[in-house]
Each structure stands twice: as structure tokens, then as C-alpha cells.
Amino acid sequence: MANLLARLLGGFGQGSKSAPIVSQSGTGLDLRMLLPQSTVDYQAELEGKLHLNSLLAMGVDYFASNIAMSPLIVEASKAEAGGVRWSPVDGHEAQERAAMPNPHYSWSRLAFGMAQSWLLDGNVFILDWPSVTGGSNGWFWLPHDLVEVHDDQQSDVAAPQDGSRLVTYYRYYQPGGGYIDFSPDVMIHLARGFDLRDPKRGFSPVKAAIKEIYGDNVATTYTSAILDNAGVVSLMFSPDMRQKTQVIIDKEDAKSLPDQIRKFFTREGAGKAMWSPVGVQVQKLAFSPAEMDLGPLTDRTIARICGAMGFDPMVLGLPSANKTYANREAADDAAYTRIITPAKEQWAEQITVKYLKQKLGEKNTRIAWDNSRVPALQDDRTETATVAALLFEKGIITQARALEMIGDPFDEENEVNIFELQSQAMGGGDESQPDATEEDPQELQDEAKTIADKLRKAAAIRQYSKTS
């Protein structure tokens, strides 16, 4: 297994092939894109370095940490008179695979890689690495900027171009050189919408903020350099022509003077005095930080980059110029609603199709999430419990459905409503069950509307409302 991982993440030799799923050969890849109304190739400047931007790194960490708190689960459907009910499946292959993707890392680390690729690139590549016995060696996250998506036949593992597939093979470029081609059958590709330049791939809004990211890097470099120079901006030294006698600076003095200035006035030398043996005139070649006033520019850049990620700066612990939310908790709730929950729903939908249906051939299962440990959803869970209790008390839903709404386990014994339970407690039968419709019709209608409004607001039971 260690050898498999070394082959996957390290440099391959040009030896054996693993047909018909894997082939290896070739060289590296080159991706370049000029942005509209620009003569600078910002994409080339930042290629492979987006994750090194401190703002994006904080966003990825926030996104990944929230994703990792929701373990992946599998649910199975069951037809009922009132519709279809979904209930958790214990010990399902996909659920166990996600919990321990491979012998080298767990769900939280896989979730981090997936979150990073989704946020920065809009494409997540999970290799379901095949074993020689026909099973799987596990799920491995592949760096998005090392994977090409192909629809041609230029590989011995390419799927036939019969119109049934958008992608014929995936090409993974190894850090040590060369590449490996993988059949679509062993790749779980999660795509965020469509890249208009290449519809086989997804597209992240972060890519459209590439200028802002470049500008943020420049601003950070500038401020760091100014601090490193103890606040001294770029200077030019020339002979002081105001003196009565002509000043001549020889080449050796001209070479040594900048080094002396740097040595005496920057870093640990800040604040020291220096005597110059020659008369020189100093001219400033750049604006000071106060003159440039970078604050408004960097605030705008930070806001636009965070907006591309789907967050308010407040959730990353940064000051928010817009003051959109009253506090951090409100900003967290908005981030969960705007980016985290939609991402999880899209992942669940795509993994259901690509793995459960296409790979395993299952028709009545789906991917879902265990949100019981997510702080941002706890208020919704409390509201959901209140709504579930009210619906059960009025005889609108069974005990099993109420338990399902709050995420508690249930079985066939819970398939009773409150009137049946009351009858059983009194030792009676179904004939003693009260009529749930004896209340005033208008009052019942108003109460139902109130309940429906609460259901719409409860994000934790969106899954329930879809199947009810």
C-alpha cells in the first residue's frame, strides 16, 4: 500500500502500465489565461500559488473545518402512503469509505482537500484507487491543478466516444514528472457549475477575483517590505549640488552607500545615526504608507475576495468594512446558508450519482450529512424540535416522523400518532381514537400556515421538506 501511495503522489518511472485503468507517460501541463481587459497574465503569476494567499488560506480553513464537522452518511428510501421516507443505513460501504478514505488519513483530512479544491478551483477529484483483486484501495484526493479532464481518445484507458460520457479519461500530472491516465470509472469528479472555456470542468468564483488576489499579494509584500525597512521607502542618492565645491562620488562609494543605509537603518538597525563622509542629497522615490493610504484599497480587495469565497470578512476574524452582520454568530449563520450548505448538497447529489448509482448500481440510496455537531445549525435544530412536537401533538405526523425530523432513530413501533398512543395508554383500541379534525377549521388552517412558515425557515429540515 505504501508503494501505491508513493506511485500516486511521487515521481513515477516510465516502466510498467496498469491497463486498462491506468497509463503513464508524458510531461507536465501548462495552463495560461489572460483576463479580460488586461495585458498581464495574472493567472500565470498565481498559478499553483492561490493556496499561499493568507486570505484564501483562512477561507479554506474555515470552510474545511465546517465541512469536516458533518460526517457523510447514506440513507435509503422507503415508499409510504404519504410519500417517500429516507432513513440512515448503518455500515454502508460509502459511509465507511468516507469515514476512513484510506489507511493514511481520515474524513477530516479528505474533507480539507475537497474544500480547498471546491473553493479555489470549483473541481474536486477523488480517485477510487483500484486494487489488483478488483476492489478498492481507498479514496485519494488529487490536487485540482494537477488534473486534466479529457474528452478525446488519446489514451489507452479512454472511454468510447459514444455520446454516453462527457469525459473519456482524466490525466493526473505527477509532481516528479510524467502523468497517469485514469478511466472515468475510478474518478469521482465533483464540479461546481461549468467553466465556459471548458464545460467538462467546474468553475469557482475565486478565479474571477484573480486580480484582487494578485493585488492583495502586492499590498502584503509592500507593507512587509516597508516594515522590514523600518518605514524607509525607496530612496535615491546623488551628489549634493547645493555645496560650493563640486562633490564627486566614486564608484566604490556609490556601491557601498546603499548597503550602509540598509545596514544602519533597517531591521535591528532602525533608529541608529549614520555619518556620511561625502556630501549626498537624498530623494524619496515612492509615497510613504501614510501618503498612499492603502486602507480603503485593501478593504475593498479583502471584501471582494471574501465575497468570491462566499464569506463576510467577519467570519475569518477580520474587520468588515460593510458591517453587514451584527455579530460573528450572524455572519457564521449567513456563511453556512450561502456557501457551506449549498456545497454539501451539491456534493451529496454528485456523489450519489457518480458512486452510489453509477459505481454501485444502487437506485434507492443517497448521500446525506450528519449535522448534529454543527454549531451554526443548533438553533435550527431547536426550532425543528419545537415544530416536530407541535405537529405530533396535533396528530398531523406520527411519532416516527417526529423522531426523523429531529434526527433520532426510529423503527416500526414508532409508526403511531398521538391518539393511538393515548388510546393504548388507556387500554382502549382504535375505536376510542379522537377525531383530529374536530377543531375549528379556520384555526387549524392558521396553525398549519404558521407551522409551514417555521418549516421553511428551519434549514436543518430542508431534507425532510423535500421528501414530505
N, C-alpha and C positions, 0 to 999 in steps of 0.2 A: 504493500500500500504506500509506503514511504517513497518507493521508486516511482509509483504513479504520480504522486504529488510533485515530485521533483521534475518529472517529464512535463507535467501540465504547466507549472509555474516557472520552471527554469529553462535553460537553453537545450534544445533537442540537438542530437546529432542528425545526420542525414541518412540514418540507417533504415530500420525496419518500418513497415507500414502496418496499420491495423485495419485492414479493409473488412467490410465495406463501409465502416462508420467513420474512420479517421484516415486522412492522408496528410503528409507533411512534405514541405519543400518551400521554395520561395524566399523572399526578402521582406523588409519592413514596409509599412504603409505610409502614405503622405496625404494628409488632409489639409486643404487650404481653402479659405473662403474670405473674399473681400466683402465687407459690409457695405450696404447702400450709402451713396454719397461720401465715400471715403477712399483715400488713396493709400491708406495704411492698412496692412494686413494684421489687424488686431487678433484674428484667430490664430495666426502663426505665432504671434508674440506670446499668447497664453496657452498654446496647445500643450496639453498634458500637465498644466500647472494651475488649473482652476481650483483644485482642492487645496492649494497652498495659499490662496487668499484668505486672510483671517476671518473676514465677514462670512464668506461662504462656508468655511470650516465650522464656524459657530452654528450656522444654519443647518448644516448636515448633522452635526452632533445633536442639536435639538430635535430635528426630525427623526433621526435614527433612534434616539433614546425613547421617544414616544411610541414609535413603531414597535420597538422591542418589548414594550410592556404588554403587548397584545399577542399572545401565542396563537399560532394558526391552528384551527380546528376543522373537522369535517362534519357536515351534517347530512342526514338522509331524509328524504321526503316520504310522507305517508298521506295517502288520499283519505279525506274525511268528508262527511256530509256538508260541512261548512266551507270546504276548500282543501288546501294542502298545508300540512304541518311539517315543519323541519325540526328535527331533534338531533343532538350530538351523537356521533358514532365513536364508541370507545375503541382505541387501539388500531385505528385506520392507518394504512401504510403511509399515506401522505402526511398525516398528522405526526407520526413518529419520525418520518424523514425530516420534517421541518424542525422538530424539537432537537434532533441531533443530525444535522445535514450530512456530516461525515466524521471520521474519527478525530479530526483535527480542530474542529470548532463547533460551537452550539448555535442555537437560534439567534441569540442576541448579536453575534458577530456576523452571521449571514444577513440579518436584518440591517445592520450598519452598511454593509456593501450594497445591498439593494437600495437603501435610502439614498446613499451617495450617488449611485448611478441614476436613479429616478430624478433626483433634484437637479443634478448638474447636467445631465445629458438627455434624459427622457427615455432611456433604454436600459433595461436590466437583463443581463444574460446569466442564466443559471444552467450549468452543464450537469445533466443527469448522466454522470460518467459510467459507461457500460463496463461490466466485468466480463472476463473471458468465459464465464459459465452462463452468461445470458442474463444475469441480474444487474444490479446497480452497485457501484462502489460509493455512491453518495451524491449529494448535490454540492456543486462547487460554483461560487460566484466568480465570474470573469470580469476583469476591468473593461468598462464600456469602450474606452478609447483604444483598445487593442483588438476589437472585434469588428469585422466587416460582414455585411449582410448581402448575399448574392442571389440573383435570380437567373444566372446563366448555367451552362453545362461544363464549365472549365474546371471540373474536379471529378475524381473518380467516385466521390460519395454523393454527387449531386442527385437530387430527386428529379424524376422526369418532369418535363415542362408540358403537362397535360391539362393545365388550367385549374388543377385542384389545389395548387400551392402558390402562395405569393413569394415564398423563399425556397430556393433549391439547396442551399448549404450556407454554413457560417464559417468564416475564416478567422481563426484566432492567431494573432501575431505574438510570438514568444519574446519575452524580454531579452533572451540571449541570442535572438536571430532565428530566421525561418518562421514557418507558420504551420498550423494544423487545421485541416478542414473537418467540420463536423456536420453530420446529417441533421436535418430539422427534427428528426425523431428523438434526438438526445439533447435538444436545447429547449429550455423554457425561456422564451423571449417575451418580456413584458414591455410593451411600448406605450408611450404617453402621446396619444393622438397620432398625427402624421407630420413628418418632415416634408415640406413641399418640394425640396430638392431631391428627396429620396423617400418615397412613400413606404418603403419597406421598413423604415426606421421611425421611431418616435421623435418628439422634439420638446425640449424643456424651455420655458420662458427665460431661463437664465442665459441661454445662448443669445437671446436678443438683447441682453444687457451687457454684452461683451465690452462695449466702450466704457460703460460705467465701472466695470470691474477693472479694466485697464487704468482708468483714471484714479480709482481707489488705490491701486498699487503704486501709481506715480506719487500720489499725495502722501502715502505712508512712507515711501522711500525719501521724499523731500523732507518731511518732518523728522525722520530718523537721522538723516544726514545733517540737518541743522542742529539737532541735539548733540550729535557726535562732534560737531564743530563748535560746541559751546555757544551756539547762537550766531556764529560768524558766517555770513553769506559769502558768495563768490566775490573775490577781490582781484583788482589788477594793480600791479606795482609798476611805476615808471619814474624816471629821473624828475626830481623836483625843480622845475624850470623857474620857480619863483626866487631861487637863490641867485646871488650876484655872480658867483663863479659857476662855470659850467660843471654839471655833475655827470660823470661818466661811470656807468656800472658795467664792469666786465662780465664775461660770460659765466665765470665761476660764481660770482656774487648773485647773478641772475638765477642760477640754478639752485643755489643754497638757500636763498631768501624764502621761497615758498615752504621749503621743508622746515626752516626755523620757525616760521609763523605757525605751521601746523603743530610742531612740537611744543611750542611755548603756550599757544592759546587754545588748543582743543583738548578734549578728554581731561586727564588729570592735571593738565597744564592750564586749565581755564582760570583766568583771573591774575595770572602772572604778568610781570612787567618785562619789557624787552627793549634793549638799546640797539639801534642800527648804526653801524659805522659809516654809512653812506646816506646822503640825503635822498629820500624817496617820497613820492606822492602816492597816496592810496585812493583808489576809486572803487566804489561799490558797483558791481555789475548785475546785481539782482535785487529784487524787492525783499525787504525784511518780512518775517512772518506776520507782523502787525500790519504792514503795508498791504500784503497780499490778502489778509483776512480770509483764510481758507475755510472758515467755519461754515458759511452758507453753501459753499460748493460741495464740501464733504457731506454736509447734512442731506443735500439733495441726492448725492450719489448713494449714500447709505440707504435712504428711503427707497430709491428706485431698485437697488439690488435686493433689498428685503422684500419689496413688492413683487419682484420676479420670482422669489422663492415662495411667496405666499404668506409671509410673516410681517408683523409690525416689529420695528427695531426693539420695542419694549420687551418682547419675549426672549430676546437674546441678551437682556441685561443692559441694553444701550438706550441712551436718551432718545425719545421720539419727538421729533420736531412738530409733527402733526397733532400730537396729543389726542389721537383718535379714541383711545380707551381710557377709562377712569383708573384702572389699575392693572397690574400684571395678570391677575386671575382672569379678568375680562379679555385681555389680549390672548392669553392661552386658550380660552374657550373659542375665540374667533379663529385662531390658527388651526385648532382641531377641526372646526366646521369647514374652513375654507380649503385646507390642503391635506391634512392628515387623514381625516375620514374619507374624502373622495379617493385618495391614493389607495387606501386599504380596500375600498370597494372595487376599484379597478383591478388591483392585484388579485383579489379573490375571484373576480369574474374571469380574468385571463388564465389564472392557474387552473380554475375549474375546467375551462375549455381545453387548454393545452395538455394538462396532466390527467385529470380525472376522466374526461370524456375521450380525448384522442389517444392518450397513452394507456390508460387502464380500461377503457371501454365502458365506464360506468355512466349510467343515464340519470340515476335518481339521487346523486350526491352532489354536494357543492362545498366550496371553501368558505369558511366564516372566521370570525375572530372572537377570542375570549377577552372582553373589555372590562372584566371585573376589577383589574388593578389599575385602570386608567383614571387618574385624579380628575381630569377635565370632564369626565362623564359621570362622576359620582352624584352630582346634583340631579342630573337627568335620571339616574337610576332611582334616586329617592322619589322623584316625581312619578316615575314609571310605577314604582311600588304602590304609590297612593292611587293612581289611576286603576291599576290591576285590582286593588282591594275594592274600590268603588264598583267596578264592573262586575266583580264576583258577588258582592253584596246585593246588587240589583238583579242577579240571576241572568245577566247578559252573557257571561262566559263561564266555562267550567273551571274547577279548581286546577285542572291540568294546564289550561291556557293561562291562568293567572300565574302559576309557577313558571311557566315557559317565559312569560313576559319579564319576570324578574331574574331569570337565568338560573333558577333552581331546578334540580332533577325532578322528574315525574314519571309515572307509569300508568297502566290501565286503571288501577284502583282510584286514580285521581280524576277519572273521566266522569265526574258528578258535579251538579250545580249545588248552590247553597240550600235550595229547597229539598233536594234529595238527602243532603246531609242532615238537615233539621228533622226530616221525616224518620231517617234511620235512628237518630238520637232519641226520638220519642217512641221508637219501636213500631212505627207505622210503615205503610207501604207507599207506593207511588200515588194511590188514590187520595192520600192526605196532603199531597203537594199543592201549595197555594198557586194561584194564577199570577204569573209575573207581570201580567198586563192590566191588573186591576187599578193601577194608579191613574191619575188624571192624564189623559193623552198629551195635552199641551205641556204639562210639567215634565213628563217623560221625554218629550221631544226636545225641550230646552236643555234638560240634563244631558241628553245624548249629544247635543251640539257642543256643550261645554266639554264633555269627555273627548269628543273628536278634536276639538281645538288643542287640548292637552296632549293628545296622542301625536298631533302634527309637530308640536314643539319638542317632544321627547326624542332626542337624537338616538338614545340608546335602544329605542324600539322601532327604528326605521325598518329593520329587517322583518319585524313582526307585521308592521303595517303593509309591507309589500305582499305578504303571503296570506293576509286575513281576508 
